[in-house]
Amino acid sequence: MEAEAVVKDWWLYHGTGEGADRRARLEAGFPPPWRDFTGAPDPGYAPPGCTGAAWERTWRRGEGYVPDEPEKDVVNTALHLRRPLLVTGKPGVGKSTLAYSIASDLNLGPVLHWPITSRTVLRDGLYLYDAIGRLQEAGLEQMRTPGARPAGAVPAPVPAPDTSPAPSAPSISRYLRLGPLGTALLPQDRPRVLLVDEIDKSDIDLPGDLLTVFEDGGFLIPELARLAQEDPTVTIGTDDDPDAVVRITQGRVQCRYFPVVVLTSNGERDFPPAFLRRCVRLHLQPPGPDKLARIVRRRLGVDIASGEEYQDLVRAFLDRGEDGDLATDQLLNAIQLRLAGAWSAPADRERFLATVMQHLTGPTA
């Protein structure tokens, strides 16, 4: 029996029942006391559901993922504990795709994607504030004020006092937008899936900076907190929608249900123990022959056992993988080309393999 047929009663991800039923179990589950958050949802805000182009992209990418039993165990552990999932492994083993698989399997809506670079800081994920744009708009508004004169001009006679109200500064809401992490932390009755991609490429401080946010399940927007007495509730945009769609009160974003956070790492650096202990860790091994056969059948509808040429491609993929890392989608590309009749001449075999199965690491990369 194939490992993909194994189902355990406590599983939510790839568990028993339809996706909507398992999502309902996820929403109704009791969190650990230390992961129970109290954010109040905005009744006027509706996060993206399982319709539209964004959801179609998530579903298409996640539907073809083939997790093994150990992977399902670890993912479900993170779901029950409401902890971030740190996924490590070589490039191309499906670390990022796992986030899309969780979202599509549990009908959790489009994945929020936060790609990490060496210049990324915590605020990039929480919110974006266009302070320069706001200053420019305020300057333009001042220029439109009646009675304004160019610098150096001769003063006009002093007019009678103007009792009309002064022009107001442009609303800050137009220049604020939640980032992917900030959007994931909005208070909702069901979690969003957030992919923090390649966190090992980050500045050394980012993992530590994330600890407080992960523990508190929320954060403060200082620009709104400073205005709280004058304007306690401000409506701003989200990572899904740049228009002002969700209300923030007192400048605080506090989740109700901790999001499903998937952090991926290619192992380019170590993380501090304090960060690691707050994550559930999963290491993905490169797929073997049986799993490759399941992936090809799921993605392309091809039974590897049905043709010697497909078995030859799998053997070539595994053999070449011993000299340097390869990604699973390189095998899928090779089989797709064969299905299209490309590179079918026997004399082209070696050039074909060298073209579509170039090593990602190693001396020939």
Secondary structure by P-SEA (a helix, b strand, c coil): ccccccccccccccccccaaaaaaaaaacccccccbbbbbccccccccccccaaaaaaaaaaaaccccaaaaaaaaaaaaacbbbbbbbcccccccaaaaaaaaaacccbbbbbbbcccccccccccccaaaaaaaaaaaaaaacccccccccccccccccccccccccccccccccccaaaaaaccccbbbbbbbcccccccccccccaaaaaaacccccaaaaaaccccccccccccccccccccccccbbbbccccbbbbbbcccccccaaaaaacbbbbbccccaaaaaaaaaaaccccccccaaaaaaaaaaaaaaaabbbbaaaaaaaaaaaaacccccccaaaaaaaacccccccccc
